[in-house]
Amino acid sequence: MEPVESRVGSKGELFPPKEIREKLGLAPNTRILYRVQDGRLIIEPVPSLEELMSKGNMHTVSLEGLREERETISRRVEA
């Protein structure tokens, strides 16, 4: 896709053109992530839980493992 020019609003709003919103599936009220990488602004939709689960990158954690991790995090926060 060729670069498309847009603008930043007076209050700092970003206004991606319609063709870009459609290509990314950005409907009104879609949650998006912003990050800067190598001096570029990267914008992408926040994946839904269903999308994340369909990727198959799931890990199994036991209840005991979860409790241990929670305790470890609590100790770090309290220190």
C-alpha positions in Angstrom: 0.0 0.0 0.0 1.3 3.4 -0.9 1.7 6.0 1.8 -1.4 8.1 2.4 -1.2 11.6 4.0 -3.5 12.6 6.8 -3.3 15.0 9.7 -3.1 15.4 13.5 -6.1 17.3 14.9 -5.8 20.4 17.1 -6.2 18.2 20.3 -3.6 15.6 19.1 -6.2 13.2 17.5 -5.0 11.0 14.7 -7.2 10.7 11.7 -6.3 7.6 9.6 -7.9 7.7 6.2 -10.9 5.5 5.4 -8.9 3.1 3.2 -6.5 2.4 6.0 -9.2 2.0 8.7 -11.0 -0.5 6.4 -7.8 -2.4 5.6 -7.1 -2.8 9.4 -10.7 -3.4 10.3 -10.9 -0.4 12.5 -14.5 0.3 13.1 -15.7 3.1 15.5 -14.7 2.4 19.1 -12.2 -0.3 18.1 -9.4 -0.5 20.7 -6.0 0.0 19.2 -2.4 -0.3 20.3 0.2 2.4 19.6 4.0 1.8 19.7 7.1 3.4 18.3 9.5 1.2 16.5 12.7 2.6 14.8 11.2 6.1 14.7 7.9 5.0 13.2 4.4 4.9 14.8 2.9 1.5 14.6 -0.9 1.3 15.1 -2.7 -2.1 15.3 -6.0 -3.3 16.6 -6.1 -4.9 20.1 -6.7 -8.6 19.4 -9.9 -10.1 20.9 -9.6 -13.0 23.3 -11.0 -15.3 20.5 -8.2 -14.2 18.1 -5.5 -14.8 20.7 -6.9 -18.3 21.6 -7.1 -19.2 17.9 -3.3 -18.6 17.5 -2.6 -21.7 19.5 0.2 -20.1 21.6 -1.5 -21.3 24.8 0.4 -22.5 27.8 -0.9 -24.7 30.6 -0.3 -23.5 34.1 -1.3 -25.4 37.2 -3.2 -23.8 40.0 -0.2 -24.2 42.3 2.1 -22.6 39.7 -0.3 -19.7 39.4 -0.3 -19.3 43.2 3.5 -19.4 43.3 3.7 -16.7 40.6 1.2 -14.5 42.4 3.2 -14.8 45.6 6.4 -13.9 43.8 4.9 -10.9 42.3 3.4 -9.8 45.6 6.8 -10.0 47.3 8.3 -7.9 44.6 5.6 -5.2 44.9 5.8 -5.1 48.7 9.7 -4.8 48.7 
